[in-house]
């Protein structure tokens, strides 16, 4: 009994060390000495438990049915705003069940479910969204192996991320997906375990009054080589390669499927004290800049000078991406609405693009078509829906930059999710009218592409097929980036087309531009 417990405890202590929160050296040395101690197993087991007890945040008891009950441990529930804290979890399993332990949080909404607010902002008439965002302040995950191996007692490591500072009440719930001889074809074990817990009238969660140390708003002074202000893609990681703000806690314009966020000169990211690697990019015309930064309690700003290696616009070539989406692709857990032009223009500016063609398509058609105007636009990069931003704690003000006027949006159309999609996805750039004659619903559109293409040509639009390179790929994904260096990137992608022309203006119609040399974007 002693040796398996010691092995479990040692693995947990080593995991805490590996993620940057080591326990005191004398404790680890005392654990190591117990391996050669001549005392009885019962005495040594008691000593292991005594040594680790002050660092246990939650005690989890598993009953004979595999249901769990959590109670607070002896560790002080102290967290840090926009940062991670890790603790031990003691798992008592007297019936020696086998399974996989998880810690779903009641205080953050999953990225892959229909309640997610991290994927996109909900419509105004969704009355519950602001309270839901306010409640979504605590991210929880088990660090390291999550399997319950059948020991009477074993130790796990749990990591918690707090969006907020100050005092917050919260719960920790643990679910055991018990190994079963016959697996369900429709419901995974963890879902079945959660359902069993939902029907039982008992308290499963451990309740805490968390004390969250406030972080600081760090201002980013991003500059072009000539000193002008601009927007860039900033990736902030700690020593464990964890991205900040936490991807699961983001609200547009910060996207959960990006490692980075887009910030203009003078805008903020809230960070706790600590060491970070900060990288800055602005599309393919810039080399990545990396900084090693130590933020102390008195830090309030980081200065970044971008490294531009090419300026095609100086020679009459202007970058653009002819295929980006504001909603409806698999990056969004509710593929129906998406984000507004104010978010899209921030992303386009952060990639150094002169023109981004935002293609409305089937799943987001009815919501996104309101942004079509038939002309190129360059809106201010405001934060969407102030009440939701306030609930999320995003209180910084968007800043204008010297380069804002160089980036434009143009809303156009991709015939995907339409009746004729079976014969290929057609993109139409430079439309003056986005509604096919005589139609009110998508289902009213033609069932083959030729009339759609003729309709586009009649408007002097640029018409062609998307995803020309997709057939050369073998991975079975419903939506993938075909030309980006980072497959998680989406709106917009890193790649861009170059066109030879005068720079586009807000009154210019992109159909007058020469045909782009390549098509980039996502296969949606």
LINHU-V981039 format. One record per pair of residues at least 4 apart in sequence whose ideal C-beta (glycine too) atoms are under 8 Angstrom apart, sorted by sequence separation. I is the first residue (numbers start at 1). GAP is how many residues later the second one is. D is the distance in Angstrom with one decimal. If there is no record, write none. Layout:
# LINHU-V981039
i: (I:I)
gap: (GAP:GAP)
d: (D:D)
This chain:
# LINHU-V981039
i: (1:2:3:4:5:6:7:8:9:10:11:12:13:14:15:17:23:24:25:26:27:28:29:30:31:33:39:40:41:42:43:44:45:46:47:48:49:52:62:63:79:80:93:109:112:117:122:128:129:130:131:132:142:164:180:184:187:188:189:190:191:192:193:194:195:196:200:223:224:237:238:242:243:245:246:250:254:263:282:295:311:312:313:325:328:332:339:340:341:342:343:344:345:346:347:349:360:361:364:365:373:384:385:386:387:388:390:400:403:417:421:435:440:446:449:450:451:452:453:454:455:457:467:469:485:489:492:504:508:16:17:23:39:62:63:72:80:110:111:117:149:184:187:223:224:237:245:250:263:271:281:312:313:327:330:332:339:348:351:360:384:389:390:415:416:439:446:456:475:481:484:489:16:17:22:62:63:79:109:110:148:162:183:223:224:237:238:250:255:263:312:313:329:332:383:389:415:420:438:439:446:457:481:504:16:37:61:78:109:111:122:197:222:223:236:237:254:281:312:328:348:445:456:473:480:481:60:61:109:111:121:184:187:222:235:236:248:253:254:261:280:281:327:328:348:360:436:481:486:60:61:109:180:222:245:247:253:279:280:293:327:347:360:416:436:473:481:484:485:504:13:34:60:61:91:146:179:222:247:279:327:328:358:415:436:453:470:483:484:485:17:59:145:177:178:247:250:279:280:291:327:345:360:383:414:415:483:484:501:58:59:75:117:144:177:222:247:278:279:326:327:344:360:414:415:470:481:483:501:34:58:59:75:144:177:277:278:291:325:326:358:414:415:469:501:13:34:58:59:73:89:142:143:158:220:277:326:344:413:414:469:499:500:13:57:58:73:117:142:143:175:177:178:277:278:289:326:383:412:413:467:499:57:73:117:142:143:177:243:245:276:277:289:382:412:436:499:30:31:56:73:115:141:142:176:243:275:276:289:326:341:381:412:499:13:56:57:140:141:175:275:276:289:326:380:412:413:437:498:499:55:56:117:140:175:260:275:276:288:410:412:436:497:498:31:53:54:55:57:140:274:275:286:287:324:380:410:497:10:30:53:54:139:140:260:274:286:287:355:413:497:9:10:138:139:175:237:273:286:287:412:497:109:138:272:273:285:286:324:381:411:419:426:495:497:27:138:139:235:245:271:273:278:280:282:285:324:380:418:419:428:496:6:137:138:233:235:236:244:245:285:417:420:423:424:431:495:137:234:235:273:278:280:282:285:338:378:419:420:423:426:433:109:136:137:233:234:244:285:321:336:337:378:418:419:420:426:432:493:6:107:108:148:233:234:335:336:419:420:428:431:493:6:58:60:62:106:107:108:233:234:335:338:378:420:430:432:492:493:57:59:60:62:107:108:138:174:232:321:337:338:341:378:379:415:426:430:431:56:57:58:59:60:61:62:64:66:107:108:137:173:231:232:336:337:340:377:378:430:23:55:56:57:58:60:62:63:107:108:138:140:173:231:244:321:324:326:345:349:376:377:420:429:430:490:55:56:59:62:64:66:105:107:137:172:173:231:236:319:320:324:325:328:345:376:377:428:429:56:105:171:172:230:231:285:319:320:321:323:324:325:326:328:329:345:376:415:418:428:429:62:105:171:229:230:234:236:284:319:320:321:322:324:328:345:346:375:428:483:52:104:171:172:229:238:239:283:318:319:320:321:323:325:327:328:341:345:427:483:484:103:170:171:229:238:318:320:327:328:342:415:426:427:483:6:52:103:169:170:238:326:341:342:343:373:426:427:482:483:2:9:13:103:169:237:238:325:342:372:426:427:482:1:5:12:102:169:170:236:237:327:328:342:371:372:425:426:481:482:49:60:101:168:169:222:236:237:313:327:342:343:424:425:481:482:2:6:167:168:222:223:236:326:342:425:480:481:2:5:9:167:220:222:235:368:479:480:1:102:167:168:221:234:235:340:479:101:166:167:220:221:234:235:326:339:479:2:100:101:166:220:234:235:477:100:101:165:219:220:233:99:100:162:164:165:166:219:220:232:233:462:98:99:165:219:220:232:233:412:460:462:98:162:165:218:232:416:461:469:97:98:217:218:231:356:358:360:460:462:464:468:98:217:218:230:349:354:355:356:358:360:361:365:414:459:460:467:89:97:217:218:354:355:356:357:358:359:360:361:462:466:470:96:216:349:353:354:355:356:358:359:360:361:362:363:93:96:101:103:215:216:349:355:357:359:361:362:464:466:96:215:216:361:362:467:86:91:93:215:216:349:361:374:466:93:94:215:222:349:374:93:213:348:362:372:374:92:93:348:374:92:93:348:91:345:372:90:91:107:21:91:106:107:345:19:21:90:91:106:344:369:89:286:19:88:89:105:106:283:285:88:89:105:282:283:284:341:359:88:89:103:104:282:283:16:87:88:103:234:282:283:341:357:86:87:103:104:16:86:102:103:138:232:357:86:87:101:102:85:86:101:232:257:360:84:85:101:102:12:84:100:101:230:255:84:99:100:218:365:432:83:99:82:83:97:99:216:430:82:98:99:221:223:225:362:430:79:81:82:97:98:216:218:219:220:221:223:224:225:429:430:79:80:81:97:163:218:219:220:221:222:223:224:225:264:429:430:79:81:163:216:217:218:219:221:223:225:81:216:218:220:222:224:262:89:161:262:264:62:163:253:161:252:262:263:102:161:262:100:253:325:328:99:100:104:253:252:323:427:253:99:253:408:406:408:408:412:56:106:58:410:57:70:52:70:49:70:323:68:322:68:68:139:322:45:68:416:67:139:66:139:414:66:136:58:60:62:57:231:58:233:264:133:231:232:233:230:231:270:19:67:66:15:253:268:376:378:15:67:68:118:267:376:377:66:67:118:121:253:376:65:77:79:81:118:121:253:267:375:376:12:77:78:79:80:81:83:118:120:252:267:375:376:11:67:69:77:78:79:80:81:82:118:266:375:376:11:69:70:72:77:78:79:81:117:264:265:375:376:67:69:70:71:72:76:78:80:264:374:68:70:72:111:264:265:356:67:111:119:251:264:19:118:251:353:19:108:8:16:108:251:351:15:8:12:251:323:351:353:11:12:347:348:8:12:111:347:351:5:8:9:4:5:8:59:330:344:5:58:330:331:5:330:354:355:4:231:329:354:1:339:357:84:355:84:84:331:331:329:82:359:82:361:82:325:326:324:325:324:324:324:229:231:230:321:229:230:231:321:228:229:230:231:228:229:321:228:321:322:320:321:319:320:224:319:320:217:224:319:320:318:317:318:317:317:318:316:320:316:318:312:316:318:82:83:81:82:83:82:313:320:81:83:80:329:322:330:329:320:323:325:328:322:323:324:325:322:323:324:321:322:323:325:321:120:284:283:284:119:120:284:119:283:119:120:123:119:122:121:116:120:20:116:120:121:20:114:120:20:113:114:19:112:111:110:259:163:164:259:163:258:257:258:257:258:257:255:255:123:133:130:134:130:133:129:133:131:124:130:121:121:122:121:117)
gap: (4:4:4:4:4:4:4:4:4:4:4:4:4:4:4:4:4:4:4:4:4:4:4:4:4:4:4:4:4:4:4:4:4:4:4:4:4:4:4:4:4:4:4:4:4:4:4:4:4:4:4:4:4:4:4:4:4:4:4:4:4:4:4:4:4:4:4:4:4:4:4:4:4:4:4:4:4:4:4:4:4:4:4:4:4:4:4:4:4:4:4:4:4:4:4:4:4:4:4:4:4:4:4:4:4:4:4:4:4:4:4:4:4:4:4:4:4:4:4:4:4:4:4:4:4:4:4:4:4:5:5:5:5:5:5:5:5:5:5:5:5:5:5:5:5:5:5:5:5:5:5:5:5:5:5:5:5:5:5:5:5:5:5:5:5:5:5:5:5:5:5:5:6:6:6:6:6:6:6:6:6:6:6:6:6:6:6:6:6:6:6:6:6:6:6:6:6:6:6:6:6:6:6:6:7:7:7:7:7:7:7:7:7:7:7:7:7:7:7:7:7:7:7:7:7:7:8:8:8:8:8:8:8:8:8:8:8:8:8:8:8:8:8:8:8:8:8:8:8:9:9:9:9:9:9:9:9:9:9:9:9:9:9:9:9:9:9:9:9:9:10:10:10:10:10:10:10:10:10:10:10:10:10:10:10:10:10:10:10:10:11:11:11:11:11:11:11:11:11:11:11:11:11:11:11:11:11:11:11:12:12:12:12:12:12:12:12:12:12:12:12:12:12:12:12:12:12:12:12:13:13:13:13:13:13:13:13:13:13:13:13:13:13:13:13:14:14:14:14:14:14:14:14:14:14:14:14:14:14:14:14:14:14:15:15:15:15:15:15:15:15:15:15:15:15:15:15:15:15:15:15:15:16:16:16:16:16:16:16:16:16:16:16:16:16:16:16:17:17:17:17:17:17:17:17:17:17:17:17:17:17:17:17:17:18:18:18:18:18:18:18:18:18:18:18:18:18:18:18:18:19:19:19:19:19:19:19:19:19:19:19:19:19:19:20:20:20:20:20:20:20:20:20:20:20:20:20:20:21:21:21:21:21:21:21:21:21:21:21:21:21:22:22:22:22:22:22:22:22:22:22:22:23:23:23:23:23:23:23:23:23:23:23:23:23:24:24:24:24:24:24:24:24:24:24:24:24:24:24:24:24:24:25:25:25:25:25:25:25:25:25:25:25:25:25:25:25:26:26:26:26:26:26:26:26:26:26:26:26:26:26:26:27:27:27:27:27:27:27:27:27:27:27:27:27:27:27:27:27:28:28:28:28:28:28:28:28:28:28:28:28:28:29:29:29:29:29:29:29:29:29:29:29:29:29:29:29:29:29:30:30:30:30:30:30:30:30:30:30:30:30:30:30:30:30:30:30:30:31:31:31:31:31:31:31:31:31:31:31:31:31:31:31:31:31:31:31:31:31:32:32:32:32:32:32:32:32:32:32:32:32:32:32:32:32:32:32:32:32:32:32:32:32:32:32:33:33:33:33:33:33:33:33:33:33:33:33:33:33:33:33:33:33:33:33:33:33:33:34:34:34:34:34:34:34:34:34:34:34:34:34:34:34:34:34:34:34:34:34:34:35:35:35:35:35:35:35:35:35:35:35:35:35:35:35:35:35:35:35:36:36:36:36:36:36:36:36:36:36:36:36:36:36:36:36:36:36:36:36:36:37:37:37:37:37:37:37:37:37:37:37:37:37:37:38:38:38:38:38:38:38:38:38:38:38:38:38:38:38:39:39:39:39:39:39:39:39:39:39:39:39:39:40:40:40:40:40:40:40:40:40:40:40:40:40:40:40:40:40:41:41:41:41:41:41:41:41:41:41:41:41:41:41:41:41:42:42:42:42:42:42:42:42:42:42:42:42:43:43:43:43:43:43:43:43:43:43:44:44:44:44:44:44:44:44:44:45:45:45:45:45:45:45:45:45:45:46:46:46:46:46:46:46:46:47:47:47:47:47:47:48:48:48:48:48:48:48:48:48:48:48:49:49:49:49:49:49:49:49:49:49:50:50:50:50:50:50:50:50:51:51:51:51:51:51:51:51:51:51:51:51:52:52:52:52:52:52:52:52:52:52:52:52:52:52:52:52:53:53:53:53:53:53:53:53:53:53:53:53:53:53:53:54:54:54:54:54:54:54:54:54:54:54:54:54:55:55:55:55:55:55:55:55:55:55:55:55:55:55:56:56:56:56:56:56:57:57:57:57:57:57:57:57:57:58:58:58:58:58:58:59:59:59:59:59:59:60:60:60:60:61:61:61:62:62:62:63:63:63:64:64:64:64:64:65:65:65:65:65:65:65:66:66:67:67:67:67:67:67:67:68:68:68:68:68:68:68:68:69:69:69:69:69:69:70:70:70:70:70:70:70:70:70:71:71:71:71:72:72:72:72:72:72:72:73:73:73:73:74:74:74:74:74:74:75:75:75:75:76:76:76:76:76:76:77:77:77:77:77:77:78:78:79:79:79:79:79:79:80:80:80:80:80:80:80:80:81:81:81:81:81:81:81:81:81:81:81:81:81:81:81:82:82:82:82:82:82:82:82:82:82:82:82:82:82:82:82:83:83:83:83:83:83:83:83:83:83:84:84:84:84:84:84:84:85:85:85:85:86:86:86:87:87:87:87:88:88:88:89:89:89:89:90:90:90:90:91:91:92:93:94:94:96:97:97:98:98:99:99:100:100:101:102:103:103:104:104:104:105:105:106:107:107:107:108:108:108:109:109:110:110:110:112:113:114:114:114:115:115:116:117:117:118:118:118:118:119:119:123:124:126:127:128:128:128:128:128:129:129:129:129:129:129:129:130:130:130:130:130:130:131:131:131:131:131:131:131:131:131:131:132:132:132:132:132:132:132:132:132:132:132:132:132:133:133:133:133:133:133:133:133:133:133:133:133:133:134:134:134:134:134:134:134:134:134:134:134:134:134:135:135:135:135:135:135:135:135:135:135:136:136:136:136:136:136:136:137:137:137:137:137:138:138:138:139:140:140:141:141:141:141:141:142:143:143:143:143:143:143:144:144:144:144:145:145:145:145:145:146:146:146:147:147:147:147:147:147:148:148:148:148:149:149:149:149:150:150:150:150:151:152:153:154:155:156:158:159:160:161:162:162:163:163:164:165:165:166:166:167:168:169:170:170:171:171:172:172:172:172:173:173:173:173:174:174:174:175:175:175:176:176:177:177:178:178:178:179:179:179:179:180:181:181:182:183:183:184:184:185:185:186:186:186:188:188:189:189:189:190:190:190:191:191:192:193:194:194:195:196:196:196:196:197:197:197:197:198:198:198:199:199:199:199:200:207:210:211:211:212:212:212:213:213:214:214:214:215:215:216:217:217:218:218:218:218:219:219:219:220:220:220:221:221:222:223:227:229:229:229:230:230:231:231:232:232:233:235:236:244:255:257:257:258:258:259:259:260:261:261:263:264:266:267:271)
d: (6.4:6.0:6.3:6.4:6.2:6.1:6.5:6.5:6.3:6.2:6.3:6.7:6.7:6.2:6.4:7.7:4.9:7.4:6.3:6.3:6.6:6.5:6.5:6.8:8.0:6.4:4.2:7.1:6.0:6.6:6.6:6.6:6.5:6.2:6.3:6.4:6.1:6.2:6.5:5.2:7.7:7.6:6.0:7.0:7.3:7.1:4.1:5.5:6.2:6.5:6.4:6.4:4.9:5.8:7.9:7.3:4.7:7.3:6.2:6.4:6.4:6.6:6.6:6.3:6.8:6.7:7.9:5.6:4.5:5.3:5.2:7.4:5.6:5.9:7.3:4.1:7.6:4.3:4.4:4.2:7.8:8.0:6.6:5.0:6.7:8.0:3.9:7.2:5.9:7.1:6.8:6.3:6.1:6.2:6.6:7.6:6.3:6.5:4.4:5.9:6.3:7.2:6.5:6.1:6.6:6.3:7.6:5.7:7.3:6.0:6.2:6.1:6.0:7.9:5.7:6.4:6.2:6.6:6.4:6.4:7.2:6.7:7.8:7.4:7.9:5.4:7.9:4.5:6.8:5.1:4.1:6.2:5.6:7.4:7.8:7.3:6.0:7.2:5.4:6.5:6.5:7.7:5.3:6.9:7.6:6.4:5.8:6.4:7.6:7.0:5.9:3.8:5.5:5.9:7.1:7.9:6.3:4.8:7.9:5.7:7.2:4.4:6.8:6.0:5.2:3.8:4.6:4.1:6.9:7.6:4.6:5.8:6.0:7.5:7.8:5.5:7.5:5.0:4.8:6.1:7.1:7.0:7.5:6.7:5.2:5.8:7.1:5.1:7.9:6.7:7.2:7.8:6.7:6.4:4.7:7.5:6.4:7.5:7.0:5.5:5.7:5.9:5.1:6.7:6.0:5.7:6.8:6.9:5.3:5.7:4.5:5.6:7.2:7.1:6.7:7.2:4.5:5.0:6.7:4.6:7.9:7.1:4.3:7.0:6.3:7.9:5.4:4.9:6.0:6.4:7.9:6.5:7.8:5.9:6.7:4.3:6.4:7.6:7.9:6.8:7.1:7.6:6.8:7.0:3.8:4.2:7.6:6.0:6.6:7.4:7.8:7.0:6.5:7.4:6.3:4.7:6.4:5.5:4.7:5.9:7.0:7.6:5.5:4.3:5.2:7.3:6.6:4.0:5.3:7.2:5.6:5.1:5.3:7.6:6.8:7.1:7.4:4.9:7.7:6.7:5.4:6.2:7.9:6.3:7.1:4.9:7.7:6.2:4.7:7.8:7.9:6.9:7.8:7.2:6.6:7.7:7.6:4.8:7.9:7.2:1.6:7.8:7.8:6.3:5.9:4.2:7.9:5.8:8.0:5.2:4.9:5.2:6.4:7.1:3.5:7.6:7.6:7.2:7.7:4.2:6.6:6.7:6.9:7.3:7.6:5.7:5.5:3.8:5.1:6.0:7.2:7.6:7.3:5.4:4.1:6.3:4.7:6.7:7.1:5.3:7.5:5.0:7.3:5.0:6.4:7.6:6.5:6.6:5.3:7.7:8.0:5.7:4.4:7.5:6.4:7.3:7.5:5.6:7.2:7.8:7.2:5.0:6.0:5.8:7.3:5.4:7.5:6.5:6.9:6.9:6.0:7.4:6.7:6.0:5.5:6.1:7.7:6.1:7.2:4.8:6.6:5.5:5.1:7.9:5.5:5.6:4.9:5.0:4.9:7.0:7.7:7.7:7.1:5.6:5.8:6.7:8.0:7.8:6.8:3.5:6.7:7.2:7.4:7.7:5.9:7.8:7.2:5.1:6.2:7.6:7.6:5.2:5.1:5.7:6.6:5.9:4.5:6.7:5.6:4.9:7.2:7.8:5.3:5.2:6.9:6.9:6.1:7.2:7.6:7.6:7.9:5.7:6.7:7.5:5.5:7.9:4.9:6.7:7.7:7.3:5.5:6.0:3.5:6.1:6.3:7.3:5.3:5.4:6.6:5.6:7.5:7.7:5.5:4.3:7.5:6.9:7.5:5.7:6.2:6.0:5.1:6.4:7.0:7.9:7.6:6.1:6.1:7.8:6.8:5.5:5.3:6.3:7.9:6.4:4.1:6.6:7.8:5.3:5.2:5.3:7.5:7.2:6.9:7.3:7.7:5.7:6.1:6.9:8.0:7.6:7.8:7.4:5.3:7.6:6.5:5.6:6.0:7.8:5.1:6.8:5.9:5.5:6.4:4.8:5.7:7.0:7.8:7.8:5.6:6.6:7.7:6.5:7.0:6.4:7.4:7.9:4.2:8.0:6.7:7.1:5.0:6.9:6.8:5.9:6.3:6.7:3.9:4.5:5.8:8.0:7.3:7.2:6.2:7.8:6.8:4.9:6.8:5.4:5.7:5.2:6.0:6.4:5.3:7.5:4.8:4.3:5.9:6.0:6.9:7.6:5.8:6.3:6.1:5.0:6.6:5.6:6.2:5.0:5.4:6.3:6.0:4.9:6.2:7.5:7.4:4.3:6.0:4.3:5.2:4.2:5.5:5.8:6.2:7.6:6.1:6.9:8.0:6.0:7.4:5.7:5.3:6.7:6.9:6.4:4.8:7.3:7.9:7.6:7.0:3.5:7.9:6.8:6.7:5.5:6.1:7.3:7.7:7.2:7.4:4.6:5.8:5.5:5.1:7.3:7.6:7.7:6.7:5.0:7.0:6.7:5.0:5.0:4.8:5.0:4.7:4.7:5.5:3.7:4.8:6.2:5.6:5.8:6.9:6.4:7.6:7.1:6.6:7.0:4.5:6.1:6.4:4.7:6.6:7.4:6.8:7.6:7.1:7.8:7.4:5.0:6.5:4.4:7.0:7.4:5.7:5.6:5.2:7.9:7.0:4.2:5.3:6.2:6.0:5.5:5.6:4.8:6.8:7.0:6.9:7.9:6.5:5.7:7.8:7.7:6.3:7.8:4.5:6.3:6.6:5.9:6.7:7.0:5.8:6.6:6.7:7.6:4.8:4.2:4.9:6.3:3.8:4.9:7.1:7.8:6.9:5.2:5.8:7.7:6.5:5.7:6.0:7.6:6.9:8.0:5.4:4.7:6.9:8.0:7.4:7.8:6.1:4.1:6.6:6.9:6.3:7.1:6.9:7.7:5.6:3.9:5.3:4.6:6.9:3.6:7.9:4.0:7.7:5.4:7.2:5.9:7.5:5.3:7.0:3.6:6.3:6.3:6.8:4.2:7.9:6.9:6.6:6.0:6.8:7.3:3.5:6.5:5.5:7.5:7.9:7.3:4.9:7.6:7.3:7.2:7.0:7.1:7.0:3.6:7.8:5.6:5.7:6.5:6.3:3.8:7.6:7.4:6.8:7.1:5.7:5.9:7.0:5.0:6.8:7.6:6.7:7.2:7.4:6.8:7.2:3.9:5.4:7.9:5.4:7.0:6.5:7.9:7.4:5.8:4.4:6.1:4.9:6.9:5.5:5.8:7.9:6.7:5.5:5.7:5.5:5.0:6.9:7.5:4.4:5.1:7.7:6.6:7.4:7.5:7.2:7.9:7.7:6.6:7.9:7.2:6.7:7.6:8.0:7.0:5.6:7.4:6.0:5.0:4.5:5.3:5.9:4.9:6.1:6.4:5.0:7.0:6.7:5.3:5.8:6.2:6.1:6.8:7.9:5.3:5.8:6.0:7.0:5.1:4.8:7.1:7.6:5.7:5.5:6.3:6.4:6.0:6.0:6.0:6.5:4.6:5.4:6.1:5.1:8.0:7.4:7.3:7.0:7.3:7.9:7.6:6.6:5.0:7.7:5.4:7.4:5.9:7.6:5.5:7.9:8.0:5.7:5.2:5.0:6.3:6.2:7.0:7.5:7.0:6.9:6.0:6.7:6.8:7.3:7.2:4.8:4.9:7.1:7.7:5.1:3.3:5.5:6.8:6.6:6.7:7.7:7.6:5.2:6.4:4.4:6.5:6.3:4.7:7.5:5.0:7.8:6.7:6.9:4.4:5.6:7.5:7.3:5.7:6.4:4.9:7.7:8.0:6.0:5.2:7.7:7.2:6.9:7.6:6.0:7.6:7.3:7.0:7.4:7.4:7.2:6.3:7.5:7.8:7.7:7.5:6.9:5.4:5.1:6.3:5.0:5.5:5.2:5.0:5.7:5.8:4.2:6.6:6.2:4.7:4.4:7.1:6.8:5.9:6.7:7.8:7.3:7.2:6.2:7.2:7.6:5.7:5.8:6.0:7.2:6.6:6.0:5.1:6.7:6.4:6.3:5.5:4.0:4.4:1.7:7.6:7.2:6.9:5.7:7.6:5.5:6.0:4.7:6.2:6.3:7.0:4.2:7.6:7.9:8.0:6.7:7.4:6.4:6.1:7.8:6.6:4.4:4.6:6.3:7.1:5.0:7.4:7.7:7.2:7.2:7.2:7.8:7.9:5.5:7.2:6.3:6.9:6.4:4.7:6.7:5.2:5.4:7.2:7.1:7.7:7.6:5.5:7.9:4.8:6.0:6.1:5.6:5.8:6.1:6.8:6.5:5.7:5.4:4.4:7.7:6.6:7.9:5.4:7.3:7.0:7.7:6.5:4.2:7.9:5.7:6.1:6.4:5.0:6.4:6.2:6.7:3.5:5.8:7.3:7.7:6.9:7.7:4.4:6.4:7.7:8.0:5.7:5.6:5.4:6.2:7.5:6.8:7.2:7.6:7.7:7.2:5.6:4.5:7.5:6.1:5.1:7.1:7.6:7.3:6.2:4.7:7.3:5.2:5.5:5.5:7.0:5.8:7.0:7.3:7.9:7.0:7.1:5.2:4.7:4.6:6.6:6.0:7.5:7.0:5.1:7.6:7.5:6.9:4.2:7.4:5.1:7.3:7.1:5.4:6.0:7.4:6.6:6.2:4.7:5.7:5.5:6.7:5.6:4.6:7.6:6.6:6.3:7.5:7.0:7.0:7.9:6.6:5.5:2.6:7.9:6.7:7.2:8.0:8.0:6.5:4.5:5.5:4.5:5.0:5.1:5.7:7.3:7.8:6.4:7.3:4.3:6.1:7.8:6.6:7.5:6.6:7.5:6.9:6.8:5.5:3.8:6.4:5.9:6.5:6.9:6.9:4.9:7.6:5.0:5.8:7.7:7.3:5.1:7.2:7.9:4.8:7.5:8.0:5.8:6.8:3.7:7.1:7.8:7.9:7.7:7.1:7.0:7.3:4.3:5.1:7.3:7.9:5.1:7.9:7.2:5.4:7.4:7.7:6.6:7.9:7.9:7.3:6.9:5.3:6.4:5.8:6.6:6.6:7.6:5.5:6.3:7.9:7.0:4.6:6.5:5.7:6.0:8.0:5.5:6.1:7.6:5.1:5.0:5.8:7.4:4.0:7.4:5.4:4.9:5.8:7.5:6.4:7.3:4.9:6.9:7.1:4.1:5.8:7.0:7.5:4.5:7.5:6.0:7.9:6.5:5.9:7.4:4.2:5.8:5.8:4.4:6.4:7.6:7.7:5.8:7.2:6.3:7.6:5.9:6.2:6.7:6.9:5.5:7.2:4.3:5.3:5.2:6.8:5.2:7.3:6.9:6.7:7.5:7.5:6.8:7.4:7.2:6.5:6.4:6.4:5.1:6.0:5.6:5.3:6.3:5.8:7.3:6.5:7.2:4.8:5.0:4.5:4.6:5.2:4.6:6.4:4.2:8.0:7.6:7.5:7.0:6.5:5.0:6.8:7.7:7.2:4.1:6.3:6.9:6.2:7.1:6.7:7.9:5.7:5.9:5.3:7.2:7.6:7.0:6.7:4.6:7.9:6.2:3.6:6.0:7.9:7.5:5.5:5.4:7.3:6.2:6.3:6.6:5.0:7.5:4.6:6.9:6.5:7.1:5.9:7.9:5.9:6.5:4.5:5.5:4.7:6.3:3.9:6.7:5.9:6.9:5.7:7.7:6.4:5.5:5.9:7.7:5.4:5.4:5.7:7.2:6.7:4.0:5.2:5.1:7.7:5.2:7.7:7.9:6.7:5.8:5.1:5.7:7.4:7.1:3.9:6.2:5.1:7.7:7.4:4.9:6.0:6.6:7.7:6.9:7.7:6.4:7.9:6.6:4.8:7.3:6.4:6.6:7.9:6.1:6.3:7.5:7.2:6.5:7.6:6.0:5.1:4.1:6.9:7.6:6.0:5.1:4.5:4.0:6.8:7.1:6.2:7.5:4.9:4.5:7.7:3.9:7.2:7.1:6.4:5.0:5.8:5.9:6.8:4.2:5.4:7.7:7.2:7.7:6.7:7.1:5.8:6.2:7.2:4.8:5.9:7.0:5.5:6.3:5.8:8.0:7.3:5.5:6.0:7.8:6.8:4.8:7.6:6.9:6.1:3.7:5.9:6.8:7.9:6.4:7.0:4.7:5.7:5.4:7.6:4.3:6.8:6.0:7.7:6.7:6.2:6.2:5.7:6.4:7.3:2.8:7.6:5.8:7.1:7.1:5.8:6.4:6.6:6.4:6.7:7.0:7.2:5.3:6.4:4.8:6.5:4.5:6.7:6.4:6.5:7.4:7.9:4.4:6.0:7.5:6.9:5.8:6.8:5.6:6.7:5.8:6.2:6.2:5.8:5.5:5.5:6.1:8.0:7.6:7.5:6.4:7.0:6.2:6.6:5.2:6.5:7.9:7.8:6.2:7.6:7.4:7.8:5.8:5.4:4.6:6.0:4.1:6.4:5.5:7.8:7.4:4.9:5.0:5.3:7.9:5.8:7.6)
